[in-house]
């Protein structure tokens, strides 16, 4: 003879199952919650992202603020001055991320040959800009979130050329762009520096 389970008991069991499933799903990212120690002559900071804040959808402004926080965390650890967000550099970075997502290309130069500096100057900027870009093909993420921003920052810090941009002492300004192409599931991110 079977045991009777009240509807409330069934709801509780279902709720526990859902919570456990979510924890296991989030656990797939446990590797990027540890940033390592950096290299012989550079350091990377502790992650700012954890299981409870990594995957919630964030506004573009929140993602850009988080990106600047991570850049300045790593600059501070390497005895460098913090960068400040610059609206025009941010517009340049966001424009390039959106353009790559929309037209499904990946590169510092557009298909028409426009460089990061060309794009910045076309918006009214003076001087040149440095740039880091990244694409995540077939993103398993359902939204733009802090987990992606942390993952991209870590990958740039462990890449010598990208790290050089991040840790250039003369840079004082920063802009960040991030965009996704829903058809291809690719996520593009751009850092610009001046």
LOKE-471289 format. One record per residue: x, y, z of N, C-alpha, C in turn; residue number from 1. Coordinates in Angstrom, 1 decimal, always signed. Example, Ala and Ser with C-alpha at 12.3 -4.5 7.8 and 13.67 -1.06 7.14 Angstrom:
! LOKE-471289
> n_c1,n_c2,n_c3,ca_c1,ca_c2,ca_c3,c_c1,c_c2,c_c3,k
> +13.2,-5.7,+7.8,+12.3,-4.5,+7.8,+13.2,-3.3,+7.8,1
> +12.8,-2.2,+7.1,+13.7,-1.1,+7.1,+12.9,+0.0,+7.9,2
***
This chain:
! LOKE-471289
> n_c1,n_c2,n_c3,ca_c1,ca_c2,ca_c3,c_c1,c_c2,c_c3,k
> +0.8,-1.2,+0.0,+0.0,+0.0,+0.0,+0.9,+1.2,+0.0,1
> +0.5,+2.2,-0.9,+1.3,+3.4,-1.0,+1.1,+4.4,+0.1,2
> +2.1,+5.2,+0.3,+2.0,+6.2,+1.4,+1.4,+7.5,+0.8,3
> +0.5,+8.1,+1.5,-0.2,+9.3,+1.1,+0.8,+10.5,+1.3,4
> +0.9,+11.4,+0.2,+1.7,+12.6,+0.3,+0.8,+13.8,+0.0,5
> +0.7,+14.7,+0.9,-0.1,+15.9,+0.7,+0.4,+16.7,-0.4,6
> -0.4,+17.5,-1.0,+0.0,+18.5,-2.1,+1.2,+19.4,-1.6,7
> +1.1,+19.8,-0.3,+2.1,+20.6,+0.2,+3.5,+19.9,+0.2,8
> +3.4,+18.7,+0.6,+4.7,+17.8,+0.7,+5.2,+17.7,-0.7,9
> +4.4,+17.5,-1.7,+4.9,+17.4,-3.1,+5.5,+18.7,-3.6,10
> +4.9,+19.8,-3.2,+5.5,+21.1,-3.6,+6.8,+21.3,-2.9,11
> +7.0,+20.9,-1.7,+8.2,+21.0,-1.0,+9.3,+20.2,-1.7,12
> +9.0,+19.0,-2.0,+9.9,+18.1,-2.7,+10.3,+18.7,-4.0,13
> +9.3,+19.2,-4.8,+9.6,+19.8,-6.1,+10.6,+21.0,-5.9,14
> +10.3,+21.8,-4.9,+11.1,+23.0,-4.6,+12.5,+22.6,-4.3,15
> +12.7,+21.6,-3.4,+14.0,+21.1,-3.1,+14.8,+20.6,-4.3,16
> +14.1,+19.9,-5.1,+14.7,+19.4,-6.4,+15.1,+20.5,-7.3,17
> +14.3,+21.5,-7.4,+14.7,+22.7,-8.3,+15.9,+23.4,-7.7,18
> +15.9,+23.6,-6.4,+17.1,+24.3,-5.8,+18.4,+23.5,-6.0,19
> +18.3,+22.2,-5.8,+19.5,+21.3,-6.0,+19.9,+21.4,-7.4,20
> +19.0,+21.3,-8.4,+19.3,+21.4,-9.8,+20.0,+22.7,-10.1,21
> +19.5,+23.8,-9.6,+20.1,+25.1,-9.8,+21.5,+25.1,-9.3,22
> +21.7,+24.6,-8.1,+23.1,+24.6,-7.5,+24.0,+23.8,-8.4,23
> +23.6,+22.6,-8.9,+24.4,+21.8,-9.7,+24.7,+22.5,-11.0,24
> +23.7,+23.2,-11.6,+23.9,+23.9,-12.9,+24.9,+25.1,-12.6,25
> +24.8,+25.8,-11.5,+25.7,+26.9,-11.3,+27.1,+26.3,-11.0,26
> +27.2,+25.1,-10.5,+28.5,+24.6,-10.2,+29.4,+24.4,-11.4,27
> +28.9,+24.3,-12.6,+29.7,+24.2,-13.8,+30.6,+25.4,-14.0,28
> +30.4,+26.5,-13.3,+31.3,+27.6,-13.4,+32.3,+27.7,-12.3,29
> +32.4,+26.7,-11.5,+33.3,+26.8,-10.3,+34.7,+27.0,-10.7,30
> +35.1,+26.7,-11.9,+36.5,+26.9,-12.3,+36.8,+28.4,-12.4,31
> +35.9,+29.2,-12.9,+36.3,+30.6,-13.0,+36.0,+31.4,-11.7,32
> +35.6,+30.8,-10.7,+35.5,+31.4,-9.4,+36.8,+31.5,-8.7,33
> +37.8,+30.8,-9.3,+39.2,+30.9,-8.8,+40.0,+31.5,-9.9,34
> +40.6,+32.6,-9.7,+41.4,+33.3,-10.7,+42.9,+32.9,-10.8,35
> +43.3,+32.1,-9.9,+44.7,+31.8,-9.8,+45.5,+32.9,-9.2,36
> +46.8,+32.9,-9.3,+47.7,+33.9,-8.7,+48.3,+34.9,-9.7,37
> +48.1,+34.7,-10.9,+48.8,+35.5,-11.9,+50.1,+34.9,-12.3,38
> +51.0,+35.7,-12.7,+52.3,+35.3,-13.2,+53.5,+35.7,-12.4,39
> +54.7,+35.5,-12.9,+55.9,+35.9,-12.2,+55.9,+37.4,-11.9,40
> +55.5,+38.2,-12.8,+55.6,+39.7,-12.6,+54.3,+40.4,-12.7,41
> +53.2,+39.7,-12.5,+51.9,+40.4,-12.5,+50.9,+39.6,-11.6,42
> +49.9,+40.3,-11.1,+48.9,+39.6,-10.2,+47.5,+39.8,-10.8,43
> +46.6,+38.9,-10.4,+45.2,+39.0,-10.7,+44.4,+38.9,-9.4,44
> +43.3,+39.7,-9.3,+42.6,+39.8,-8.1,+41.6,+38.6,-7.9,45
> +41.1,+38.5,-6.7,+40.1,+37.5,-6.4,+38.8,+37.8,-7.1,46
> +38.1,+36.7,-7.5,+36.8,+36.9,-8.2,+35.8,+37.8,-7.4,47
> +35.1,+38.6,-8.1,+34.0,+39.4,-7.5,+32.7,+38.6,-7.7,48
> +32.7,+37.6,-8.5,+31.5,+36.8,-8.9,+31.5,+35.5,-8.1,49
> +30.3,+35.2,-7.7,+30.1,+33.9,-6.9,+28.8,+33.3,-7.4,50
> +28.5,+32.2,-6.8,+27.3,+31.4,-7.3,+26.0,+32.2,-7.1,51
> +25.9,+33.1,-6.2,+24.7,+33.8,-6.0,+24.5,+35.1,-6.9,52
> +25.5,+35.6,-7.5,+25.4,+36.8,-8.3,+25.8,+36.6,-9.8,53
> +26.3,+35.4,-10.2,+26.9,+35.2,-11.5,+25.9,+35.2,-12.6,54
> +24.8,+34.7,-12.5,+23.9,+34.4,-13.6,+22.7,+35.3,-13.8,55
> +22.4,+36.2,-12.9,+21.3,+37.0,-13.0,+21.5,+38.0,-14.2,56
> +20.5,+38.2,-15.0,+20.5,+39.2,-16.0,+20.8,+40.6,-15.4,57
> +21.8,+41.3,-16.0,+22.2,+42.6,-15.5,+22.0,+43.7,-16.7,58
> +21.8,+44.9,-16.2,+21.7,+46.0,-17.2,+23.0,+46.2,-17.8,59
> +23.0,+46.9,-19.0,+24.3,+47.2,-19.6,+25.1,+48.1,-18.7,60
> +24.5,+49.1,-18.1,+25.2,+50.0,-17.1,+25.9,+49.2,-16.0,61
> +25.1,+48.2,-15.5,+25.7,+47.4,-14.4,+26.9,+46.6,-14.9,62
> +26.8,+46.0,-16.1,+27.9,+45.2,-16.6,+29.1,+46.1,-16.9,63
> +28.9,+47.3,-17.4,+30.0,+48.2,-17.6,+30.7,+48.7,-16.3,64
> +29.9,+48.9,-15.3,+30.4,+49.2,-14.0,+31.2,+48.1,-13.4,65
> +30.7,+46.9,-13.5,+31.4,+45.7,-13.0,+32.7,+45.5,-13.8,66
> +32.7,+45.7,-15.1,+33.9,+45.6,-15.9,+35.0,+46.6,-15.4,67
> +34.6,+47.8,-15.1,+35.6,+48.8,-14.6,+36.1,+48.4,-13.2,68
> +35.2,+47.9,-12.4,+35.6,+47.4,-11.1,+36.7,+46.4,-11.2,69
> +36.5,+45.4,-12.1,+37.5,+44.3,-12.2,+38.8,+44.8,-12.8,70
> +38.7,+45.7,-13.8,+40.0,+46.3,-14.3,+40.7,+47.0,-13.2,71
> +40.1,+47.8,-12.5,+40.7,+48.6,-11.4,+41.2,+47.7,-10.3,72
> +40.5,+46.6,-10.0,+41.0,+45.6,-9.0,+42.4,+45.1,-9.5,73
> +42.5,+44.7,-10.7,+43.8,+44.2,-11.2,+44.8,+45.2,-11.4,74
> +44.5,+46.4,-11.8,+45.5,+47.5,-11.8,+46.0,+47.8,-10.5,75
> +45.1,+47.9,-9.5,+45.6,+48.2,-8.1,+46.6,+47.2,-7.6,76
> +46.3,+45.9,-7.8,+47.2,+44.8,-7.4,+48.5,+44.9,-8.1,77
> +48.6,+45.6,-9.2,+49.8,+45.7,-9.9,+50.4,+47.1,-9.8,78
> +50.0,+47.8,-8.7,+50.5,+49.1,-8.4,+50.3,+50.2,-9.4,79
> +49.1,+50.2,-10.1,+48.8,+51.1,-11.1,+47.6,+52.0,-10.7,80
> +47.5,+53.2,-11.2,+46.4,+54.0,-10.9,+45.1,+53.5,-11.6,81
> +44.0,+53.7,-10.9,+42.7,+53.3,-11.5,+42.3,+54.1,-12.7,82
> +41.5,+53.4,-13.6,+41.0,+54.1,-14.7,+39.6,+54.7,-14.4,83
> +39.2,+55.6,-15.2,+37.8,+56.2,-15.0,+37.0,+55.9,-16.3,84
> +35.7,+55.7,-16.1,+34.9,+55.4,-17.3,+34.7,+56.7,-18.1,85
> +34.9,+56.6,-19.4,+34.7,+57.7,-20.2,+33.6,+57.5,-21.2,86
> +32.6,+58.4,-21.2,+31.4,+58.1,-22.0,+31.7,+57.9,-23.5,87
> +32.6,+58.7,-24.1,+32.9,+58.5,-25.5,+33.6,+57.2,-25.8,88
> +34.5,+56.8,-24.9,+35.3,+55.6,-25.1,+34.3,+54.4,-24.9,89
> +33.4,+54.5,-23.9,+32.4,+53.5,-23.7,+31.5,+53.4,-24.9,90
> +31.1,+54.5,-25.5,+30.2,+54.5,-26.7,+31.0,+53.8,-27.9,91
> +32.3,+54.0,-28.0,+33.1,+53.4,-29.0,+33.1,+51.8,-28.8,92
> +33.4,+51.4,-27.5,+33.4,+50.0,-27.2,+32.1,+49.3,-27.4,93
> +31.0,+49.9,-27.0,+29.7,+49.3,-27.1,+29.3,+49.2,-28.6,94
> +29.6,+50.3,-29.3,+29.3,+50.3,-30.8,+30.0,+49.1,-31.5,95
> +31.3,+48.9,-31.1,+32.0,+47.8,-31.8,+31.5,+46.4,-31.4,96
> +31.2,+46.3,-30.1,+30.6,+45.0,-29.7,+29.3,+44.7,-30.4,97
> +28.4,+45.7,-30.5,+27.1,+45.6,-31.2,+27.3,+45.3,-32.7,98
> +28.3,+46.0,-33.3,+28.5,+45.8,-34.7,+29.0,+44.4,-35.0,99
> +30.0,+43.9,-34.2,+30.4,+42.5,-34.4,+29.3,+41.5,-34.2,100
> +28.5,+41.7,-33.2,+27.3,+40.8,-33.0,+26.3,+40.9,-34.1,101
> +26.0,+42.1,-34.6,+25.0,+42.2,-35.6,+25.5,+41.6,-37.0,102
> +26.8,+41.9,-37.3,+27.3,+41.5,-38.6,+28.1,+40.2,-38.5,103
> +28.1,+39.6,-37.4,+28.8,+38.3,-37.2,+30.2,+38.2,-37.7,104
> +31.0,+39.2,-37.2,+32.4,+39.2,-37.5,+33.2,+39.4,-36.2,105
> +34.5,+39.1,-36.3,+35.3,+39.2,-35.1,+36.7,+39.8,-35.5,106
> +37.0,+41.0,-35.0,+38.3,+41.6,-35.3,+38.4,+43.0,-34.7,107
> +39.6,+43.5,-34.6,+39.8,+44.9,-34.1,+39.3,+45.8,-35.2,108
> +39.5,+45.5,-36.5,+39.1,+46.3,-37.6,+37.8,+45.8,-38.1,109
> +36.9,+46.7,-38.5,+35.7,+46.3,-39.2,+35.9,+45.8,-40.5,110
> +34.9,+45.1,-41.2,+35.1,+44.6,-42.5,+35.5,+45.7,-43.5,111
> +35.2,+47.0,-43.2,+35.5,+48.1,-44.0,+36.9,+48.7,-43.7,112
> +37.6,+48.1,-42.7,+38.9,+48.5,-42.4,+39.0,+49.6,-41.3,113
> +38.0,+49.9,-40.6,+38.0,+50.9,-39.6,+38.6,+50.4,-38.3,114
> +39.7,+51.0,-37.8,+40.4,+50.6,-36.6,+39.7,+51.1,-35.4,115
> +40.1,+50.7,-34.2,+39.6,+51.2,-33.0,+39.7,+52.7,-32.9,116
> +40.9,+53.2,-33.3,+41.1,+54.7,-33.3,+40.2,+55.4,-34.3,117
> +40.0,+54.8,-35.5,+39.1,+55.4,-36.5,+37.7,+55.5,-35.9,118
> +37.2,+54.5,-35.3,+35.9,+54.5,-34.7,+35.7,+55.5,-33.6,119
> +36.8,+55.6,-32.8,+36.8,+56.6,-31.7,+36.8,+58.0,-32.2,120
> +37.6,+58.3,-33.2,+37.7,+59.6,-33.8,+36.5,+60.0,-34.6,121
> +35.8,+59.0,-35.2,+34.6,+59.3,-35.9,+33.5,+59.7,-35.0,122
> +33.6,+59.4,-33.7,+32.6,+59.9,-32.7,+33.0,+61.2,-32.1,123
> +34.1,+61.7,-32.5,+34.6,+63.0,-32.0,+35.8,+62.9,-31.0,124
> +36.3,+61.8,-30.8,+37.4,+61.6,-29.9,+38.7,+62.1,-30.5,125
> +39.7,+62.4,-29.6,+41.0,+62.9,-30.0,+42.0,+61.8,-29.6,126
> +43.0,+61.6,-30.4,+44.0,+60.6,-30.1,+43.7,+59.2,-30.4,127
> +44.5,+58.3,-29.9,+44.3,+56.9,-30.2,+43.7,+56.1,-29.0,128
> +43.3,+54.9,-29.2,+42.8,+54.0,-28.2,+43.4,+52.6,-28.3,129
> +43.6,+52.0,-27.2,+43.9,+50.6,-27.1,+42.6,+49.8,-27.1,130
> +42.7,+48.5,-27.4,+41.5,+47.7,-27.5,+41.8,+46.2,-27.2,131
> +40.9,+45.6,-26.4,+40.8,+44.2,-26.2,+39.5,+43.8,-26.6,132
> +39.4,+42.6,-27.3,+38.1,+42.1,-27.7,+38.1,+40.6,-27.4,133
> +36.9,+40.0,-27.3,+36.8,+38.6,-27.0,+35.4,+38.2,-27.6,134
> +35.3,+37.0,-28.0,+34.0,+36.4,-28.4,+33.9,+35.0,-27.8,135
> +32.7,+34.8,-27.3,+32.4,+33.5,-26.7,+31.4,+32.8,-27.7,136
> +31.9,+31.8,-28.4,+31.0,+31.2,-29.4,+30.0,+30.2,-28.7,137
> +28.8,+30.2,-29.1,+27.8,+29.3,-28.6,+27.7,+29.4,-27.1,138
> +27.4,+30.6,-26.6,+27.4,+30.8,-25.1,+26.3,+29.9,-24.5,139
> +26.7,+29.3,-23.4,+25.8,+28.5,-22.6,+24.9,+29.4,-21.7,140
> +25.2,+30.7,-21.6,+24.5,+31.6,-20.7,+23.2,+32.0,-21.4,141
> +22.3,+32.3,-20.6,+21.0,+32.7,-21.0,+20.8,+34.2,-21.0,142
> +21.8,+34.9,-20.5,+21.7,+36.4,-20.3,+23.1,+37.0,-20.2,143
> +23.1,+38.3,-20.4,+24.4,+39.0,-20.1,+24.5,+39.2,-18.6,144
> +25.6,+38.8,-18.0,+25.6,+38.7,-16.5,+27.1,+38.9,-16.0,145
> +27.2,+39.0,-14.7,+28.5,+39.2,-14.1,+29.4,+38.1,-14.4,146
> +28.9,+36.9,-14.5,+29.8,+35.7,-14.7,+30.5,+35.9,-16.0,147
> +29.9,+36.4,-17.1,+30.6,+36.6,-18.3,+31.6,+37.7,-18.2,148
> +31.3,+38.8,-17.5,+32.3,+39.9,-17.4,+33.5,+39.4,-16.6,149
> +33.3,+38.6,-15.6,+34.5,+38.0,-14.8,+35.3,+37.1,-15.7,150
> +34.6,+36.2,-16.4,+35.3,+35.2,-17.3,+36.1,+35.9,-18.3,151
> +35.6,+37.0,-18.9,+36.3,+37.7,-20.0,+37.5,+38.4,-19.4,152
> +37.4,+39.1,-18.2,+38.5,+39.7,-17.5,+39.6,+38.8,-17.2,153
> +39.3,+37.6,-16.7,+40.3,+36.6,-16.4,+41.0,+36.2,-17.7,154
> +40.3,+35.9,-18.8,+40.9,+35.5,-20.0,+41.9,+36.6,-20.5,155
> +41.5,+37.8,-20.4,+42.3,+38.9,-20.9,+43.6,+39.0,-20.0,156
> +43.4,+38.8,-18.7,+44.6,+38.9,-17.8,+45.6,+37.8,-18.1,157
> +45.1,+36.7,-18.5,+46.0,+35.5,-18.7,+46.6,+35.5,-20.2,158
> +46.3,+36.5,-20.9,+46.8,+36.7,-22.3,+47.8,+37.8,-22.3,159
> +49.0,+37.6,-22.7,+50.0,+38.6,-22.5,+49.7,+39.9,-23.2,160
> +49.3,+39.8,-24.5,+49.0,+41.1,-25.2,+47.8,+41.8,-24.6,161
> +46.8,+41.1,-24.2,+45.6,+41.8,-23.6,+46.0,+42.4,-22.3,162
> +46.8,+41.6,-21.5,+47.2,+42.1,-20.2,+48.0,+43.4,-20.3,163
> +48.8,+43.4,-21.4,+49.6,+44.6,-21.6,+48.7,+45.9,-21.7,164
> +47.6,+45.8,-22.4,+46.7,+46.9,-22.5,+46.1,+47.2,-21.1,165
> +45.7,+46.2,-20.4,+45.1,+46.3,-19.1,+46.0,+47.0,-18.1,166
> +47.3,+46.7,-18.2,+48.2,+47.2,-17.2,+49.2,+48.3,-17.8,167
> +48.8,+49.0,-18.8,+49.5,+50.1,-19.4,+49.4,+51.3,-18.4,168
> +50.6,+51.7,-17.8,+50.5,+52.8,-16.8,+49.9,+54.1,-17.3,169
> +50.1,+54.4,-18.6,+49.7,+55.7,-19.1,+48.2,+55.8,-19.4,170
> +47.5,+54.7,-19.4,+46.1,+54.8,-19.6,+45.4,+55.4,-18.4,171
> +44.4,+56.2,-18.6,+43.6,+56.8,-17.5,+42.1,+56.6,-17.8,172
> +41.7,+56.3,-19.0,+40.3,+56.3,-19.3,+39.9,+54.9,-19.8,173
> +38.6,+54.5,-19.7,+38.2,+53.2,-20.0,+36.8,+53.2,-20.5,174
> +36.5,+52.2,-21.4,+35.1,+52.0,-21.9,+34.9,+50.5,-22.2,175
> +33.7,+50.1,-22.0,+33.4,+48.6,-22.1,+32.1,+48.5,-22.8,176
> +32.1,+47.5,-23.7,+30.9,+47.1,-24.5,+30.7,+45.6,-24.5,177
> +29.5,+45.2,-24.5,+29.2,+43.8,-24.5,+27.8,+43.6,-25.2,178
> +27.8,+42.6,-26.1,+26.6,+42.4,-26.9,+26.5,+40.9,-27.3,179
> +25.3,+40.5,-27.6,+25.1,+39.1,-28.0,+24.3,+39.1,-29.3,180
> +24.5,+38.0,-30.0,+23.7,+37.7,-31.2,+22.8,+36.5,-30.9,181
> +21.5,+36.7,-30.8,+20.7,+35.6,-30.4,+20.6,+34.5,-31.4,182
> +20.8,+34.8,-32.7,+20.8,+33.8,-33.7,+22.0,+32.8,-33.6,183
> +23.2,+33.4,-33.3,+24.4,+32.5,-33.2,+24.7,+32.2,-31.8,184
> +24.1,+32.8,-30.8,+24.4,+32.6,-29.4,+25.8,+33.0,-29.0,185
> +26.5,+33.9,-29.9,+27.8,+34.4,-29.6,+27.7,+35.7,-28.7,186
> +28.6,+35.8,-27.8,+28.7,+37.0,-27.0,+30.0,+37.7,-27.3,187
> +30.0,+39.0,-27.5,+31.2,+39.8,-27.9,+31.4,+40.8,-26.8,188
> +32.6,+41.0,-26.4,+33.0,+42.1,-25.4,+34.2,+42.8,-25.9,189
> +34.2,+44.1,-25.6,+35.2,+45.0,-26.0,+35.6,+45.9,-24.8,190
> +36.9,+46.0,-24.6,+37.5,+47.0,-23.7,+38.3,+48.0,-24.6,191
> +38.1,+49.3,-24.3,+38.9,+50.4,-25.0,+39.5,+51.2,-23.9,192
> +40.8,+51.6,-24.2,+41.6,+52.4,-23.2,+42.2,+53.6,-23.9,193
> +42.4,+54.6,-23.0,+43.1,+55.8,-23.5,+43.9,+56.4,-22.3,194
***
